[in-house]
Structures are given as structure tokens and as C-alpha cells.
């Protein structure tokens, strides 16, 4: 089996809403399990213990942050990078991700040959989008 790397995000109680937002953008199959599903009684029953959005190209996972785990470790910034050659798809994702958030760098041609942009979505997740020239 090949190795995969899948982002795992934590949200402050709004994981279901965030994952439904990503599902509306990327498609795929979304599963959401609650703390109640796992028999955890010291967390909100409808809180998200684990969610997974499985698409043909990637899997995005998330959960509600446990108490005390809401802060960013080390004060560093993290990005999810999307890249490929399908400009229409990637530009569409960029526009939808930035809706309700903000654009740090518009999706524009760059000196290294790709079209690149940065945005933060409405949930505070930062995204880098690279559109590479078709070979």
C-alpha cells in the first residue's frame, strides 16, 4: 500500500459546519462521527470526534478540539497546499475557499511558472493553490 499524507484539522466546536463547507467545494464522501458515537460522555454528545471527507484525490480529516487544545502549537502558521494542472478546477476551489474569508495573495502567474495564490477560509484555515503548466 502506498503511503498517504492527509491533513487533520481541529476546530473550536464547528467541525461539522466546516466539513460541510469543504464537502460543498470538493465533493466526495463525508462521514461525521460524534463523541456520543464513541461513547465519550465528558464532551458534547453532538460534538465531532472524527470527520473524514474522502475525494478521489485526497482525504481531509477533522475533529472538534478537546478542551485546552484550541491554541496553535508554537505560534506557527500552517497551510494546506492544493496543486495541479486543471486551472478551472483549482481557480474555482480558490474562489470558494476565499468566500467569507480573505485573500492574502490573488491567484496570479508567478516567476516560477505556476499560477499561485494564498487565501484563508472563513474557518481560519490557510490554503496555498498552485496551478502548474500542463506538460
Phi and psi in degrees as GROMACS dihedral restraints (atoms count N, CA, C in turn):
[ dihedral_restraints ]
;  ai    aj    ak    al  type     phi  dphi    fc
    3     4     5     6     1   -70.0    20    10
    4     5     6     7     1   155.1    20    10
    6     7     8     9     1   -77.0    20    10
    7     8     9    10     1   140.4    20    10
    9    10    11    12     1  -123.5    20    10
   10    11    12    13     1   156.6    20    10
   12    13    14    15     1  -127.7    20    10
   13    14    15    16     1   122.4    20    10
   15    16    17    18     1  -126.8    20    10
   16    17    18    19     1   124.9    20    10
   18    19    20    21     1   -60.9    20    10
   19    20    21    22     1   141.7    20    10
   21    22    23    24     1  -126.0    20    10
   22    23    24    25     1   114.8    20    10
   24    25    26    27     1  -104.8    20    10
   25    26    27    28     1   149.2    20    10
   27    28    29    30     1  -115.9    20    10
   28    29    30    31     1   140.8    20    10
   30    31    32    33     1  -127.4    20    10
   31    32    33    34     1   156.9    20    10
   33    34    35    36     1   -88.2    20    10
   34    35    36    37     1    64.2    20    10
   36    37    38    39     1    90.5    20    10
   37    38    39    40     1    -0.7    20    10
   39    40    41    42     1  -122.0    20    10
   40    41    42    43     1    33.9    20    10
   42    43    44    45     1   -60.6    20    10
   43    44    45    46     1   -44.6    20    10
   45    46    47    48     1   -58.1    20    10
   46    47    48    49     1   -47.3    20    10
   48    49    50    51     1   -60.6    20    10
   49    50    51    52     1   -46.2    20    10
   51    52    53    54     1   -62.8    20    10
   52    53    54    55     1   -45.3    20    10
   54    55    56    57     1   -68.6    20    10
   55    56    57    58     1   -32.8    20    10
   57    58    59    60     1   -66.9    20    10
   58    59    60    61     1   -35.8    20    10
   60    61    62    63     1   -61.2    20    10
   61    62    63    64     1   -49.8    20    10
   63    64    65    66     1   -63.6    20    10
   64    65    66    67     1   -37.4    20    10
   66    67    68    69     1   -61.3    20    10
   67    68    69    70     1   -39.6    20    10
   69    70    71    72     1   -66.2    20    10
   70    71    72    73     1   -25.6    20    10
   72    73    74    75     1   -87.7    20    10
   73    74    75    76     1   -51.1    20    10
   75    76    77    78     1   -94.2    20    10
   76    77    78    79     1   -15.3    20    10
   78    79    80    81     1    73.0    20    10
   79    80    81    82     1  -154.6    20    10
   81    82    83    84     1    89.0    20    10
   82    83    84    85     1  -165.8    20    10
   84    85    86    87     1  -113.0    20    10
   85    86    87    88     1   126.3    20    10
   87    88    89    90     1  -109.2    20    10
   88    89    90    91     1   127.8    20    10
   90    91    92    93     1  -120.2    20    10
   91    92    93    94     1   141.1    20    10
   93    94    95    96     1  -133.7    20    10
   94    95    96    97     1   121.3    20    10
   96    97    98    99     1  -111.8    20    10
   97    98    99   100     1   136.6    20    10
   99   100   101   102     1   -93.9    20    10
  100   101   102   103     1   168.3    20    10
  102   103   104   105     1   -60.8    20    10
  103   104   105   106     1   -36.3    20    10
  105   106   107   108     1   -60.3    20    10
  106   107   108   109     1   -40.8    20    10
  108   109   110   111     1   -55.0    20    10
  109   110   111   112     1   -37.7    20    10
  111   112   113   114     1   -91.1    20    10
  112   113   114   115     1     3.6    20    10
  114   115   116   117     1    74.0    20    10
  115   116   117   118     1    20.7    20    10
  117   118   119   120     1   -87.9    20    10
  118   119   120   121     1   116.9    20    10
  120   121   122   123     1  -100.0    20    10
  121   122   123   124     1   -10.9    20    10
  123   124   125   126     1   -96.5    20    10
  124   125   126   127     1    14.4    20    10
  126   127   128   129     1  -127.0    20    10
  127   128   129   130     1   159.9    20    10
  129   130   131   132     1   -56.5    20    10
  130   131   132   133     1   131.8    20    10
  132   133   134   135     1   -55.6    20    10
  133   134   135   136     1   -37.3    20    10
  135   136   137   138     1   -92.3    20    10
  136   137   138   139     1     3.8    20    10
  138   139   140   141     1   -67.1    20    10
  139   140   141   142     1   154.8    20    10
  141   142   143   144     1   -91.8    20    10
  142   143   144   145     1   114.6    20    10
  144   145   146   147     1   -79.0    20    10
  145   146   147   148     1   -39.8    20    10
  147   148   149   150     1  -158.7    20    10
  148   149   150   151     1   132.9    20    10
  150   151   152   153     1  -131.1    20    10
  151   152   153   154     1   145.8    20    10
  153   154   155   156     1  -138.9    20    10
  154   155   156   157     1   128.7    20    10
  156   157   158   159     1  -109.0    20    10
  157   158   159   160     1   109.8    20    10
  159   160   161   162     1  -104.5    20    10
  160   161   162   163     1   120.0    20    10
  162   163   164   165     1  -117.0    20    10
  163   164   165   166     1   170.2    20    10
  165   166   167   168     1   -61.7    20    10
  166   167   168   169     1   -25.0    20    10
  168   169   170   171     1  -103.3    20    10
  169   170   171   172     1   -25.1    20    10
  171   172   173   174     1  -161.6    20    10
  172   173   174   175     1   166.6    20    10
  174   175   176   177     1  -123.4    20    10
  175   176   177   178     1   131.5    20    10
  177   178   179   180     1  -115.1    20    10
  178   179   180   181     1   124.9    20    10
  180   181   182   183     1  -118.6    20    10
  181   182   183   184     1   157.8    20    10
  183   184   185   186     1  -163.3    20    10
  184   185   186   187     1   165.5    20    10
  186   187   188   189     1  -156.7    20    10
  187   188   189   190     1   164.4    20    10
  189   190   191   192     1   -72.3    20    10
  190   191   192   193     1   139.1    20    10
  192   193   194   195     1   -67.6    20    10
  193   194   195   196     1   139.2    20    10
  195   196   197   198     1   -70.2    20    10
  196   197   198   199     1   153.5    20    10
  198   199   200   201     1   -53.4    20    10
  199   200   201   202     1   132.7    20    10
  201   202   203   204     1    87.6    20    10
  202   203   204   205     1    -7.7    20    10
  204   205   206   207     1  -105.4    20    10
  205   206   207   208     1    13.3    20    10
  207   208   209   210     1   -73.7    20    10
  208   209   210   211     1   -26.4    20    10
  210   211   212   213     1   -76.6    20    10
  211   212   213   214     1   152.4    20    10
  213   214   215   216     1   -75.1    20    10
  214   215   216   217     1   133.9    20    10
  216   217   218   219     1   -70.9    20    10
  217   218   219   220     1   131.9    20    10
  219   220   221   222     1    68.9    20    10
  220   221   222   223     1     1.0    20    10
  222   223   224   225     1    66.9    20    10
  223   224   225   226     1    18.3    20    10
  225   226   227   228     1   -91.4    20    10
  226   227   228   229     1   159.5    20    10
  228   229   230   231     1   -99.6    20    10
  229   230   231   232     1   144.6    20    10
  231   232   233   234     1  -127.7    20    10
  232   233   234   235     1   146.7    20    10
  234   235   236   237     1  -128.3    20    10
  235   236   237   238     1   150.6    20    10
  237   238   239   240     1  -102.4    20    10
  238   239   240   241     1   127.6    20    10
  240   241   242   243     1  -104.1    20    10
  241   242   243   244     1   128.5    20    10
  243   244   245   246     1  -113.6    20    10
  244   245   246   247     1   135.1    20    10
  246   247   248   249     1  -149.9    20    10
  247   248   249   250     1   151.6    20    10
  249   250   251   252     1   171.9    20    10
  250   251   252   253     1  -169.4    20    10
  252   253   254   255     1  -107.8    20    10
  253   254   255   256     1    -6.8    20    10
  255   256   257   258     1   -84.3    20    10
  256   257   258   259     1    91.5    20    10
  258   259   260   261     1   -61.6    20    10
  259   260   261   262     1   -41.6    20    10
  261   262   263   264     1   -61.7    20    10
  262   263   264   265     1   -45.3    20    10
  264   265   266   267     1   -64.3    20    10
  265   266   267   268     1   -50.2    20    10
  267   268   269   270     1   -67.6    20    10
  268   269   270   271     1   -39.1    20    10
  270   271   272   273     1   -65.5    20    10
  271   272   273   274     1   -38.2    20    10
  273   274   275   276     1   -63.6    20    10
  274   275   276   277     1   -44.0    20    10
  276   277   278   279     1   -61.6    20    10
  277   278   279   280     1   -44.1    20    10
  279   280   281   282     1   -57.5    20    10
  280   281   282   283     1   -48.3    20    10
  282   283   284   285     1   -60.5    20    10
  283   284   285   286     1   -44.6    20    10
  285   286   287   288     1   -69.4    20    10
  286   287   288   289     1   -39.4    20    10
  288   289   290   291     1   -63.9    20    10
  289   290   291   292     1   -38.4    20    10
  291   292   293   294     1   -76.3    20    10
  292   293   294   295     1   -17.5    20    10
  294   295   296   297     1   -62.5    20    10
  295   296   297   298     1   117.9    20    10
  297   298   299   300     1    86.7    20    10
  298   299   300   301     1    -4.0    20    10
  300   301   302   303     1  -115.3    20    10
  301   302   303   304     1  -135.1    20    10
  303   304   305   306     1  -152.1    20    10
  304   305   306   307     1   157.1    20    10
  306   307   308   309     1  -101.5    20    10
  307   308   309   310     1   120.2    20    10
  309   310   311   312     1   -84.7    20    10
  310   311   312   313     1   -32.9    20    10
  312   313   314   315     1  -149.1    20    10
  313   314   315   316     1   119.7    20    10
  315   316   317   318     1   -59.2    20    10
  316   317   318   319     1   154.0    20    10
  318   319   320   321     1   -72.7    20    10
  319   320   321   322     1   103.3    20    10
  321   322   323   324     1  -142.5    20    10
  322   323   324   325     1   156.3    20    10
  324   325   326   327     1   -59.4    20    10
  325   326   327   328     1   140.9    20    10
  327   328   329   330     1  -120.9    20    10
  328   329   330   331     1   165.9    20    10
  330   331   332   333     1   -63.1    20    10
  331   332   333   334     1   -24.4    20    10
  333   334   335   336     1   -85.1    20    10
  334   335   336   337     1     3.4    20    10
  336   337   338   339     1   101.0    20    10
  337   338   339   340     1   -11.1    20    10
  339   340   341   342     1   -99.6    20    10
  340   341   342   343     1   162.3    20    10
  342   343   344   345     1   -94.6    20    10
  343   344   345   346     1   130.8    20    10
  345   346   347   348     1  -138.1    20    10
  346   347   348   349     1   145.3    20    10
  348   349   350   351     1  -153.2    20    10
  349   350   351   352     1   157.4    20    10
  351   352   353   354     1  -123.7    20    10
  352   353   354   355     1   138.0    20    10
  354   355   356   357     1  -148.0    20    10
  355   356   357   358     1   159.2    20    10
  357   358   359   360     1  -116.4    20    10
  358   359   360   361     1   127.9    20    10
  360   361   362   363     1   -79.6    20    10
  361   362   363   364     1   177.4    20    10
  363   364   365   366     1   -65.8    20    10
  364   365   366   367     1   -10.5    20    10
  366   367   368   369     1  -103.0    20    10
  367   368   369   370     1     6.0    20    10
  369   370   371   372     1    85.7    20    10
  370   371   372   373     1     8.0    20    10
  372   373   374   375     1   -87.0    20    10
  373   374   375   376     1   132.6    20    10
  375   376   377   378     1   -98.7    20    10
  376   377   378   379     1   138.0    20    10
  378   379   380   381     1  -125.8    20    10
  379   380   381   382     1   137.5    20    10
  381   382   383   384     1  -110.8    20    10
  382   383   384   385     1   132.5    20    10
  384   385   386   387     1  -122.9    20    10
  385   386   387   388     1   124.7    20    10
  387   388   389   390     1  -117.2    20    10
  388   389   390   391     1   124.6    20    10
  390   391   392   393     1  -107.8    20    10
  391   392   393   394     1   111.7    20    10
  393   394   395   396     1   -89.6    20    10
  394   395   396   397     1   149.4    20    10
  396   397   398   399     1   -61.7    20    10
  397   398   399   400     1   140.9    20    10
  399   400   401   402     1   -68.6    20    10
  400   401   402   403     1   138.2    20    10
